[in-house]
Every structure is written in C-alpha cells, then in structure tokens.
C-alpha cells in the first residue's frame, strides 16, 4: 500500500471526469488492458476517478471505442509539482538545502540508548562512554563498537555480555548483567572479639568459637565484649601458661529499645491554584534553546512544567532538535494549622518508615508506641520501640608483638 502510494506521487496521477455513452464498457476495457483506476465516484451524470499519467497516455483507443469523453480536473504528483514551481529557484534551493542538511545530520550520533542495565544507571554508563570519547554529536564512523563492548565488560565486572551497534543516528547498547556473585568472598580468619553494637539485654547466645564474656539475661552497653577471641591456657598454679587468639564466631540477640522524636511545625503551608494557566512552546537545537510563553504579571507566583520530546523522522533517525510544551499554573499560598487527622497521618507515616528500615535490618519489633506532643511553637512526635535484634559486631584483637612472632614461627614450623 505504501509502495503504491509513493509510486503514484513520484510518477504523477490525474483526477479525471468521464461522460458519454458506455462508461461500463470503458471500465471493462481498462481492466483488460491493465490500466490502473481508483477512487471511482458516481456524480449522477458523470463518473470521476483517479488514474496514472502512464495509463492516460494509453487510453485514446479505449475512449474512441467506448464513445466517452474525458476531462482532466486535477494534476498531482512530483512531475506536476516541479513543473508548476520551475521558476521558483529559491524554493528549489531550499528543498535541496533541506535534504542536504538531513544528510549532514545523519552522519552524527544524536541519541544513545542502553537496554538491560539494572545495577548501573543510565547516567553512570553515559559518563563512562564520555570518558571513552563517545558522546552526543560525534561522527558515527568514529565509533568502534567492538572496542566499546570490550571496554564496558572490563570496566563493569557485573556486565557479562554487551552488544553495541549504530542504527540511523542512534547508538544502541544492549547489556546483560550477572545475577550471581562474580566471586566468592574470602573467609576472614583473623583474631577478633565480638562486642555489643548497642545497649540491650541478652536474650539468646550461641557461641561457636571464642570465650563467652556474658550470659543470657545480662544487661550490656554498647562496646562491651560479648565473646572474647583471647584464649588463656591456665596451669595448675592458676597462672597463665600460654595465650591463643581465635576468630570469634557467635549468634547473639538482645532486647533493645529505640526512642525517636521528630518535630513538625504547627502550621502547614498550602498552595492553591487560582485556575489561571499560561501555555507556551519550547524548542532546543543543539545547545541553543528558546522558550515562547507570555510573561507573568508582577507579584504573581506560578508553577511551571515542561514536556520535552526529541524530534525523529523514523524509528532510529533522531535529530538534535527538541520540542516541548510549557504549562504554567498560577497559585497562591497561605498557612493554616495542621488538623488532628493530618498530625496522626504524619506520625503514622514516620512510624511506618522507621519500622520498615528496622525490619530490613533484621530487627524484630516487640512493642511500638507513638505519641503526639503539642506545645506553643511546634508539634513533636515521640516513637518508642522495643525490639529484639542481633547485637554482635566484630572488632580486631591486638596481639602483642612477641606473641605474634611466636605464633608466626610455630605456623612456619608446621608448614
């Protein structure tokens, strides 16, 4: 259908009116001789239709045999357009310049697209491409897609597969990222203690390696040693015969408390739209931009939003031209006290966000209390949470120099 439409306009076609004795015979003979006719309409006393210039030149014998008369009502297509404008040199020069400009623009890259990236953002990948001298507006022939694919795989370990290609005026980069760990982390065996990461009361304790320093039910402060990585060998006389240092390993949970306060003003700023709207247009070509919008009146406030689209002729033929619509809405502002419902909603939002953050860290919430306290100047939201959570964190053990040298010597002798 599209090919036929283009052929008609490139070779030219006519709009013809037919009157006469035997129009049915005329149409039948055109069909036999494969003369293309379309858009036939009956006006009551005549028939009107479209036909090609090539077909019109072959139709004289058929017109004579069918005893009809033809009248050309319109001429369309490129040949007639060029003939009508044969004296308009500037028009022709403009057309030539337009297509020449399109050709020049087609030599450059005006859009870069990444597909399949989840771990790395679009901005991260785009900035890396700029470090490799690949950016908007560069000549397409200077892009080495194979080198770009290799550099992306080398620079980003989680990217396992890359496909880069140039299509039209776009650089299309497809990425596949690794969904598993690229390497297994090395196991840490260095000597360490386990200390309390926060205040609490020990509720459970499973020690796999090291010397327990506390027991279930003990109250601990942040920084207290829970499991020691220092093992003393005691002789018969209760003296320390030797000391060994181990990597402490244990699962320790404690009952902890959180007391959090958040403050909010008593008055809320409210923006109300007046209904007045200003609309305008936005255009950007290369780095130059132009905004066409009626200026605002002095003393008024407006919220301005803009929608921008990059101009493209085909799916992958993008141009360095951006067009957009500007919408400005006038509003007025005033302050009013928060309602009790709004205070409760704000407190509930803060509380839910806090609980979500704690649950993501493996904290089990046992009790949760929220209070709203008002005074003359502000509103205070107090949140008290009782929870149970892991409290152990590792800290390295400082080994005396002489002891460290002896352990190193013994290790070498065993090897």
VEXTORMI-22417 format. One record per atom (N, C-alpha, C): x, y, z. Coordinates in steps of 0.001 Angstrom, whole numbers, plus 500000, padded with zeros to 6 digits. Layout:
REM residues N
XYZ/...
//
This chain:
REM residues 415
500835498795500000/500000500000500000/500873501259500000/501884501275500867/502764502445500930/503565502598499647/504018501451499094/504797501495497848/503947502051496711/502688501606496639/501786502110495586/501556503611495742/501339504033496991/501117505459497266/502318506298496814/503537505813497101/504748506534496689/504897506561495174/504583505442494528/504711505382493064/503780506384492387/502564506484492918/501619507439492337/502141508860492419/502719509211493557/503163510588493762/504491510882493072/505304509883492901/506577510104492209/506385510198490695/505499509371490158/505302509367488696/504184510293488242/503321510744489195/502233511654488851/500939510925488541/499796511570488873/498499510976488567/497489512100488325/496336511723487721/495333512693487276/493986512413487932/493220513465488141/491835513353488576/490967513661487357/490180512666486908/489511512732485608/487997512614485792/487253513365484979/485794513243484911/485419512632483567/484505511607483597/484125510894482372/482621511022482145/482239511386480918/480844511402480480/480770510674479144/479582510194478798/479469509545477498/478474508417477476/478527507639476376/477513506638476056/477656505351476868/478881504817476974/479053503488477588/480199503486478598/479972504031479808/481046504038480811/481421502640481291/480421501700481343/480744500333481796/481746499672480868/481559499879479559/482496499294478594/483886499904478766/483944501184479071/485228501851479277/485975501216480452/485271501007481565/485926500424482745/486369498985482479/485540498232481774/485905496840481462/487146496784480575/487201497652479572/488362497658478674/489629498119479412/489494499054480329/490656499463481143/491156498301481979/490227497510482505/490631496355483305/491358495327482450/490863495100481237/491501494131480337/492910494584479975/493104495864479732/494410496390479340/495284496773480543/494820496409481757/495589496625482991/495954498096483182/494984498967482931/495158500401483180/494583500696484560/495425501214485432/495046501382486837/494107502571487018/492960502308487682/491966503327488008/491535503108489459/491417504183490230/490977504044491621/490179505287492038/489492505162493157/488711506269493701/487541506656492829/486849505668492227/485740505954491318/484526506424492115/483875507511491656/482659508025492286/481663508420491204/480379508190491488/479296508496490545/478622509790490989/478652510822490135/478044512101490480/476590512201489991/476120511174489296/474758511180488756/474742511347487252/475515512274486737/475583512486485281/476981512195484732/477923511862485635/479294511556485194/479975510682486245/481130510183485854/481968509413486767/483291510165486963/483778510166488189/485072510782488484/485986509744489117/487253509780488722/488201508780489231/489627509300489039/490556508552489633/491984508856489517/492626507812488619/493654508250487892/494423507319487073/495842507868486876/496761506977486540/498157507379486381/498362508094485058/499443508868484968/499785509558483717/500103508544482632/500785507477483017/501139506429482049/499878505786481480/498878505549482321/497628504957481847/496843505913480955/496881507193481286/496153508192480496/496689508275479074/497979508046478912/498574508115477577/498159506929476710/497735505812477330/497356504633476544/495860504547476282/495105505524476702/493664505345476792/492888505834475566/493556506486474611/492834507047473441/492012506004472691/492549504827472328/491725503826471610/490510503381472399/490669503269473699/489555502823474552/488473503891474598/488874505156474675/487910506262474688/487108506286473392/487776506049472275/487106506094470968/486119504936470830/486499503735471294/485625502575471150/484415502646472078/484616503181473280/483510503225474251/482681504495474132/483077505400473256/482329506635472990/482084507443474271/483149507697474960/483070508539476165/483984509741475979/483815510713476878/484669511896476874/485327512031478242/486599512400478237/487356512568479472/487777514020479622/487684514496480870/488117515848481183/489008515795482420/490209516332482316/491161516333483434/490796517471484383/490485517093485637/490114518090486652/491288518477487549/492273517600487667/493403517914488539/494618517092488197/495782517678488451/497055517013488204/497857517018489506/498356515838489897/499034515701491182/500331514910491009/501185515040491986/502423514277491981/503648515144491737/504822514534491876/506091515251491775/506328515900490416/506060515236489280/506326515899487980/505550517198487815/504271517218488198/503468518433488061/503892519491489069/504293519035490287/504760519979491292/506016520698490816/506969519935490239/508196520551489738/507916521489488566/506979521102487719/506661521957486572/506034523272487020/505112523206487981/504466524426488462/505447525368489146/506486524806489751/507432525624490507/508789525732489805/508782525586488436/510049525580487714/510750526925487763/510014528014488020/510621529344488051/510989529795489465/510640529016490452/510923529369491843/512278528778492251/513321529503491946/514668528996492193/514977528905493681/514509529887494450/514779529866495889/514069528698496559/512875528396496072/512144527257496612/512920525962496361/513421525826495142/514211524635494801/515488524571495624/516115525738495778/517340525765496580/517047525388498032/515880525823498551/515505525460499912/515292523967500064/514644523365499074/514434521914499125/515746521160499101/516649521589498211/517960520940498128/518727521118499438/518649522316499997/519350522583501265/518785521730502396/517459521561502387/516822520758503430/517338519325503399/517333518717502222/517805517332502123/519305517233502375/520058518266501987/521489518264502274/521736518336503785/520927519142504486/521055519236505939/520718517912506616/519654517252506132/519305515943506682/520445514949506499/521070515007505326/522187514085505081/523347514371506037/523639515644506240/524737516001507147/524423515555508570/523179515772509021/522800515354510366/522863513839510528/522601513110509447/522615511644509528/524013511082509746/525033511908509603/526411511441509793/526759511344511273/526000512006512145/526341512108513559/525397511266514422/525819511065515690/525011510370516692/524267511406517526/522921511255517579/522119512219518337/521329511567519465/521476510269519635/520799509603520755/521576508343521123/521746508112522431/522423506919522947/521450506206523878/521215504940523613/520241504169524402/520918502933524993/520664502688526301/521146501489526976/519934500634527336/520042499344527086/518937498428527360/519463497244528161/518747496899529239/519128495743530056/519951496084531277/520261497374531495/521051497761532664/520137497935533873/520493497265534978/519758497367536235/520678497804537372/521875497226537451/522825497582538512/523452498958538257/523654499292536996/524309500542536636/523293501475535978/523229502712536448/522255503665535942/522654504176534554/521682504799533900/521923505373532572/523017506439532647/522968507300533667/523963508371533794/525362507806534005/525465506714534793/526770506096535037/527381505586533736/526586504878532956/527089504328531693/527391505429530686/526549506475530677/526774507570529732/528058508326530067/528312508561531361/529548509246531762/530767508410531415/530643507078531561/531778506227531183/532028506325529676/530958506319528873/531134506443527418/531820507758527061/531517508820527805/532165510108527548/533654510046527832/534048509255528851/535485509082529118/536174508320527991/535385507543527237/535928506819526080/535735507611524786/535432508917524910/535242509814523758/534072509379522893/533012508863523538/531776508545522836/530683509398523465/530139510326522678/529159511273523227/528205511727522129/527180512469522537/526225513018521592/526937513941520605/526548513870519339/527078514779518344/528358514329517683/528871513134518035/530110512673517406/529794511990516074/530788511901515210/530621511268513903/530485509761514080/529512509169513382/529236507745513548/530431506874513182/531166507276512155/532272506442511677/533396506321512694/533439507217513682/534498507165514692/534181506218515841/532999505638515861/532606504722516936/533062503315516589/533878502748517448/534310501361517312/533465500527518271/532443499879517735/531505499140518592/532181497970519304/533117497289518617/533814496167519251/534646496640520444/535352497758520276/536158498292521372/535284498762522522/534129499355522205/533204499793523256/532677498604524048/532317497522523362/531826496328524052/532882495769525008/534122495691524537/535197495147525377/535481496046526572/535475497369526368/535776498292527465/534676498275528526/533416498143528109/532323498075529079/532415496811529925/532753495703529290/532899494456530062/534064494546531044/535128495236530657/536298495358531543/536041496348532676/535340497432532397/535139498478533403/534066498113534416/533079497307534014/531970496953534904/531936495433535066/532438494906536189/532564493450536364/531234492706536283/530135493353536681/528852492663536695/528212492562535312/528808493206534308/528291493112532940/528966491928532261/528159490931531872/528709489711531271/528618489701529752/527709490514529190/527523490495527736/527104491879527278/527708492331526169/527404493653525619/527295493552524098/526287494212523558/526158494320522099/525917495783521763/526804496370520971/526687497781520577/526593497868519060/525663498685518600/525524498884517156/524985500280516889/525284500784515706/524800502087515270/523665501857514294/522520502472514587/521358502366513715/520798503761513483/520821504214512240/520386505578511947/521312506582512621/520748507429513457/521551508391514215/521580508019515698/521383506729516007/521353506275517385/522434505229517628/522999505268518839/523899504219519307/523109503362520279/522884502109519918/522083501195520729/523014500209521409/522969500176522741/523834499301523536/522951498386524370/523009497100524100/522270496106524883/523219495444525873/522746495294527105/523598494821528195/522920493656528908/523711492679529312/523227491619530187/524133491580531403/523511491671532575/524268491730533823/524244490385534525/525309490124535287/525409488883536042/524473488936537230/523690487875537420/522722487848538506/523239487130539738/524453486606539689/525055485938540851/526357486636541190/526913486331542334/528172486945542751/529281486590541771/530073487566541399/531171487323540457/532309486539541096/532439486626542406/533475485866543105/533038485603544533/533503484506545111/533167484150546489/534103484891547425/533544485682548362/534425486426549267/535270485498550124/536515485909550346/537436485100551160/536981485110552612/537100483949553260/536688483816554658/537717484485555561/537221485331556470/538095486067557390/538396485189558600/539658484907558842/540074484091559980/540954484870560948/541002486191560824/541853486991561703/541267487018563113/542105487058564147/541628487074565534/540748488302565789/539637488078566510/538741489184566803/537862488869567999/537335489928568623/536314489822569664/534967490175569053/533913489778569739/532568490220569393/532094491139570493/531732492379570125/531300493378571093/529868493789570798/529224494415571766/527847494856571621/527786496089570715/526904496039569727/526749497171568813/525811498233569384/525034497877570453/524146498834571114/523751498292572483/523146499150573269/522704498749574605/521550497762574495/521455496839575492/520347495896575500/520512494837576555/519551493906576559/519574492767577476/519661491504576631/520668490668576896/520905489471576093/519722488517576239/519155488095575058/518029487153575070/518413485771574548/519416485662573707/519900484356573235/521357484485572839/522063483358572963/523508483406572712/523990482018572303/524482481902571086/525053480647570583/526474480945570156/527456480377570916/528869480649570660/529486479435569984/530054479649568801/530719478573568070/532230478610568252/532777479795568471/534219479912568677/534503481159569507/535375481011570500/535675482130571381/535213481846572807/535472482778573703/535136482632575118/533995483584575455/532795483046575876/531685483936576237/532067484827577412/531762486098577304/532036487048578383/530775487452579118/529603487150578569/528318487443579194/527424486229579026/526248486273579636/525287485182579529/523903485762579308/522938484887578996/521568485320578739/521000486002579984/520372487151579767/519800487918580863/520674489069581314/521927489080580905/522824490177581293/522504491435580508/522627492565581182/522463493856580528/523823494338580055/523897494743578789/525178495149578207/525047496554577646/526189497221577570/526278498547576972/527014498446575641/526816499439574809/527492499463573517/529007499452573724/529687498497573049/531136498377573162/531593497306574127/530673496762574965/531053495683575885/531426494440575101/532448493702575604/532869492461574953/531864491365575291/531307490742574255/530363489648574452/531043488295574328/531925488168573358/532715486945573162/534150487368572922/535042486817573693/536458487170573584/537175486209572656/538055486759571843/538867485933570961/540205485567571570/540390485887572849/541648485579573548/541425484372574452/542133483274574203/542034482047574998/543315481875575816/543160481870577145/544313481684578031/544407480215578449/545615479661578427/545882478300578928/546375478437580371/545577477917581322/545853478066582755/546555476827583272/547636477032584021/548380475926584599/547791475504585945/548451474544586604/547984474026587905/548002475106588974/548891476028588842/549004477097589840/548153478302589494/547169478099588640/546267479172588212/546989480292587468/548225480027587037/548918481041586264/548676480802584769/548830481871583996/548619481789582538/549869481195581910/549711479998581363/550839479317580751/551047479761579297/549940479999578564/550040480379577148/548740481088576750/548791481778575633/547625482515575128/547458482258573639/546221481937573252/545893481750571839/544828482768571435/544873483171570165/543919484140569655/543124483503568505/541800483634568577/540932482990567594/539980484025566990/539363483603565887/538341484422565230/536995484081565869/536492484950566727/535253484680567456/534076484561566491/533194483601566800/532024483367565959/530848483039566863/529771483805566777/528604483580567626/527388484301567051/526188483802567423/524926484463567123/524349484959568437/524249486288568556/523811486892569818/522694487879569522/521576487735570227/520474488679570110/520189489291571465/519639490487571432/519346491204572675/518054491981572527/517447492245573659/516257493101573700/516735494540573758/516318495333572745/516802496711572642/515618497676572626/515916498955572801/514886499992572794/515314501134571887/514315501698571208/514533502862570361/513607503976570850/514175505137571075/513398506317571470/513700507417570451/512746507683569605/512972508598568476/511943509720568544/512398510930568287/511499512084568235/511669512803566907/510567513239566359/510559514036565139/509719515283565393/510159516389564821/509455517640565034/508830518132563734/507656518732563850/506992519328562699/506317520623563169/506249521632562300/505638522909562706/504137522747562934/503578523708563671/502142523684563929/501332524133562724/501973524905561826/501247525449560679/501742524815559385/500835524607558480/501108523977557191/500945525003556076/501910525011555174/501837525905554016/501042525214552915/500020525880552424/499135525295551422/499193526136550149/499388525472549007/499375526123547700/498058525802547008/497340526829546612/496043526653545951/496102527284544572/495749526504543553/495745527020542190/494552527949541977/494789529057541289/493723530032541015/492922529682539771/493440528792538944/492764528434537696/493340529131536483/494191530115536683/494816530802535550/495986529971535024/496038529830533723/497063528989533096/497697529748531941/499011529680531858/499742530194530694/500391529013529974/500220528979528682/500808527897527886/501805528489526889/502833527705526629/503855528165525693/504548527000525013/505525527320524216/506272526321523462/507753526426523812/508420525291523688/509855525210523982/510549524533522813/511678525071522416/512459524475521327/513938524530521692/514648523469521345/516079523407521600/516756522783520394/517748523452519861/518535522955518739/519995522995519156/520627521820519172/521973521680519715/521960522206521157/522782523167521514/522792523691522880/521995524977523027/521339525406521960/520583526657521997/519105526348522226/518488527081523151/517089526834523487/516303528132523416/515007528000523207/514109529144523088/512785528794523753/512307529688524631/511030529500525304/510083530619524873/508930530232524377/507927531195523940/506710531063524846/506580532003525778/505460531977526709/505191533402527172/503942533715527371/503564535060527816/504147535336529193/504794536488529389/505420536772530699/504370536878531808/504786536529533026/503857536575534159/503721538008534669/502602538252535316/502371539561535912/503187539712537187/503595540927537460/504402541185538646/503581540899539905/504220540206540857/503555539903542118/502799538593542124/502824537832541025/502136536545540970/503157535414541020/502720534243541472/503584533064541554/502982531953540705/503873531217540029/503422530197539084/504265528937539247/503660527799539000/504375526526538903/504485526165537430/505713525944536978/505958525724535549/506384524273535338/505744523605534408/506124522257533994/506348522246532489/507203521323532050/507536521264530632/507668519812530204/507088519474529085/507219518156528477/508052518300527207/509113517501527114/510059517640526010/510169516326525256/510177516391523942/510351515220523084/511424515518522049/512252514498521791/513277514649520764/512672514323519408/512919515173518445/512343515012517112/513067513895516367/512296513024515727/512900511976514891/512005511733513693/512632511443512544/511890511210511308/511426509766511215/512306508836511589/511976507422511602/512319506871512982/512192505565513155/512408504958514463/513808505222514996/514817505140514148/516197505312514601/516893506503513957/516116507408513353/516716508604512763/516345509800513640/517119509980514714/516875511070515657/517654512311515235/517097513476515565/517704514758515226/518034515520516505/519013516429516461/519372517218517653/518374518362517898/517110518053517749/516049519054517892/515052518552518930/514783519384519926/513849519030520993/512703520042520990/511493519537521019/510298520381521063/509498520026522304/508899521025522916/508153520764524135/507039521763524357/506146521395525257/505045522253525671/505297522740527091/505066524006527334/505234524618528647/503853524924529219/503646524530530461/502394524822531156/502717525503532478/502193526689532691/502397527447533930/501040527665534597/500945527280535873/499704527425536623/499931528383537788/499075529387537892/499191530363538972/498648529764540273/499302530094541377/498829529622542667/499082530691543724/498326530601544796/498523531464545963/498813530565547165/499562531087548109/499962530314549278/499437530968550549/499079530119551501/498706530604552826/499026529511553847/499059529869555107/499367528924556174/498134528692557038/497978527447557465/496890527089558363/497385526018559329/496745525882560490/497178524860561452/496932523449560892/497805522527561274/497583521124560939/496356520610561672/495543519841560987/494409519199561648/494903517974562413/494075517486563345/494446516293564112/494627515092563195/493809515004562167/493937513900561217/495274513968560478/495702515171560081/496979515327559378/498151515016560304/498039515404561580/499099515072562543/499207513560562715/498067512907562858/498080511449563017/498630510762561771/498272511291560599/498776510713559356/500282510893559239/500795512071559600/502236512307559566/502960511392560535/502402511232561751/503028510343562739/503031508905562248/501918508475561623/501832507103561116/502843506872559987/503017507868559123/503989507740558024/505409507619558556/505762508466559533/507105508404560124/507318507061560810/506298506584561527/506410505317562241/506561504144561276/505776504136560189/505866503042559223/507216503017558522/507751504182558174/509078504236557542/510160503728558486/510038504082559769/511017503624560764/510953502112560922/509746501563561027/509604500112561172/510122499384559929/509860499952558752/510347499327557525/511874499251557505/512536500346557902/514001500352557938/514540499337558929/513882499205560097/514335498246561109/514131496809560628/512988496531560017/512726495173559538/513711494765558450/514096495713557591/515079495405556549/516440495042557143/516726495514558363/517991495204559035/517897493947559897/516771493246559849/516615492017560627/516156492239562050/515571493382562346/515101493701563694/513669493210563847/513405492476564944/512056492018565247/511418492978566247/510306493594565872/509646494602566713/508678493908567668/508874494145568977/508020493554570009/506934494522570470/507291495775570671/506330496789571110/506562498069570314/505460498792570091/505550500025569313/504525501025569845/505006502197570316/504130503214570875/504435504554570208/503392505269569811/503533506567569150/502735507602569931/503365508739570237/502704509830570950/502901511133570183/501884511997570206/501964513314569592/501884514353570702/502933515178570821/503020516171571890/503035517553571263/502075518388571640/501984519749571114/502446520753572158/503114521818571693/503375522976572545/503072524232571738/503478525356572201/503095526614571561/503775526840570214/504925526231570007/505697526547568800/505791525407567801/505685524166568243/505830523056567312/505113521827567838/505028520835566954/504421519542567273/505530518507567283/505566517690568327/506634516695568476/506028515301568451/506609514434567630/506154513050567515/507183512165568200/506765511449569251/507664510568570007/507308509118569707/508304508354569300/508110506937568958/509000506093569854/508397505141570579/509134504214571442/508937502809570900/510041502134570626/510007500782570065/510848499859570928/510266498715571279/511003497651571950/511196496547570917/512443496117570738/512745495169569668/513728494111570144/513880493111569310/514887492066569521/515681491948568236/517012492006568359/517839492061567159/519241491556567433/519980491189566396/521392490822566574/522186492050567016/523055491852568031/523810492992568571/525311492787568505/525762491665567988/527203491411567973/527879491968566734/529017492634566929/529859493065565825/531306492773566158/532086492464565154/533462492011565375/534427493196565436/535389493103566332/536496494058566407/537791493260566511/538812493731565855/540078493002565823/540741492985567197/541494491926567439/542242491767568689/543685492175568450/544200493024569316/545600493427569202/546480492380569863/547326491761569086/548222490705569594/549558491336569940/550084491059571141/551421491566571486/552453491118570467/553449491968570237/554421491696569174/555142490384569403/555602490115570630/556347488876570892/555454487653570704/554187487767571108/553263486655570940/552994486401569463/552858487495568699/552601487363567266/553775486699566565/554995487054566972/556174486452566359/556255484968566670/555898484578567922/555937483163568285/554920482359567492/553700482931567314/552681482214566550/553079482076565092/553719483098564549/554181483026563158/555254481964563003/556152481868564020/557226480872563975/556665479464564039/555678479247564950/555069477933565061/554349477538563781/553678478532563148/552969478247561903/553949477838560811/555101478527560751/556100478186559726/556694476812559961/556894476456561243/557456475131561546/556491474020561154/555192474260561364/554205473236560983/554154473058559477/554345474184558746/554328474080557285/555582473403556767/
//
